[in-house]
Amino acid sequence: MATSIATDAQIQAIAQYNENIQTDRNTIDEYTAAITEYQLQIDAAQATIESDQLNLANPNLDPASVPSIEANIAEANASIAENQNNIVNATTAITQAQTDLAQQQQGLATVEAQATGTTAPNPVTNATNPQVAIVNGVPVPLSQINRSAGAVPNNIARPSAYNSLGQLNPGYVLDLNNNPVYVGTAASTAPVNSAAQAAAIQQQSTLALAQQQQTINSQQRAVNTNDWRVKLSLARGAKYLYNSGGNTILAPLAVTGGVIFPYMPSIDTAYRANYSNYDLTHSNYRGYFYQNSYTDAVNMRAQFTAQNTQEANYLLAVIHFFRSVTKMFYGANDPNRGSPPPLVFLTGLGSYQFARHPCVVSNFTYNLPADVDYIRALSNSNLGTNQQGQQTRQSVVPNGGAASSDRLANNGLLPGAMPTTSTPPSTADLYNSPTYVPTKMEISLTLLPVQSRQQVSQNFNMQDFASGTLLNQGFW
């Protein structure tokens, strides 16, 4: 039988390899825990952004709090970017530690093979080189083998101690009496990652990082995919027009909080700086001096379509809303009588385009084309059914229709037309009176930008406007 005797140099090498292996494993554990912490910070920043985005969308938000909320969002985005970079660095460190771990495990296996695989079964006494066994990756003197944590009682099923060549099988060591003691598979050499395995580990790590980055990108896209459609709405807290309650024709606009343009409108915006000129005697050039600046009228052209009753109701509400905002509050019974036409606020395309910019509608033009179909709005059908979920034909049975119905019935087919058995609706009831809108139409708006005297004199400064801060506060 072959015995396992390790020299002092081998014992020291084994101890060093085990120390290096433990260091690499600690490094991997530390960076893995760090990645988890970085992801938690990203999640917290993401939650902050989502909460602040909801606050910005609140129609009752105090405009004075908008800059601080936007600062919080910018800080959270910076935190996400920093932690993403930290995750990339930590993943690189883990990959390097895994590569070094594979090399240390390979070296440990080589030294253990040299220390345990070439001796005879009979013990050889050596005062300077005590007999040792490798238990759980640690060199243990045979005098302590029965007290080691890896020893297994003899009543436990185990493989045979020796192979056909008379060598100890994996999992066995010799005690001081040269008896084989089974200490379990933990006493065998630790698994060694081959070059292919190391490459697979690195590939898996890269894949995990890519998946993590995809998750982060999806979270960021969720923040940046808020509703950026162009919208014209009344002032926050307004109690007139579609917010007055009980206004049937404008009710669809209360659901969307104003007019949302379903298709991107054409928007012409002009910023002007006026200069007066003066002529110089005996000069080849004219001089100019600055007079003032202003934002010129904003011209919008937009398309609307209506393919069902709900969309027809919305289109009719849009038409009537723009009719209404070009008129002043007037009448003996009007609580707001004497007030000019209301302000509307233009929103859309993100914070640095239109962020509730105040304006008034100076012109509204809409075209009712002759080459499109028309659809009913604010009315049930002549049979008392809602066309939103009904596709039944609304034609009248012609003369001789009974014979046609008989022929269809003989062939097992139902008639395609239904008779008008109900009386025509009363024109006194607006909701039950049919109103028709085109299935496709175009409207044109002229908006005049408005800034209050207080805003211009107290809130405006060139530095904040140039940085974009004032754009988020409704400055044109």
Secondary structure, 3 states (H helix, E strand, C coil): CECCCCCHHHHHHHHHHHHHHHHHHHHHHHHHHHHHHHHHHHHHHHHHHHHHHHHHHCCCCCHHHHHHHHHHHHHHHHHHHHHHHHHHHHHHHHHHHHHHHHHHHHHHHHHHHHHHCCCEECCCCCCCCCCEEEECCEEEEHHHHHHCCCCCCCCCCCCCCECCCCCECCCEEECCCCCEEECCHHHCCCCCCCHHHHHHHHHHHHHHHHHHHHHHHHHHHHHHCCCCCCEEECCCCCCCHHHCCCCCCCHHHHHHCCEECCCCCEEECCEEEEEEEEECCCCCCEEEEEEEEEECCEEEEEEEECCCHHHHHHHHHHHHHHHHCCCCCCCCCCCCCCCCCCCEEEEECCCCCEEEEEEEEEEEEEECCCCCCEEEECCCCCCCCCHHHCCCCCCCCCCCHHHHHHHHHHCCCCCCCCCCCCCCCCCCCCCCCCEEEECEEEEEEEEEECCCHHHHHHHCCHHHHHHCCHHHHCCC
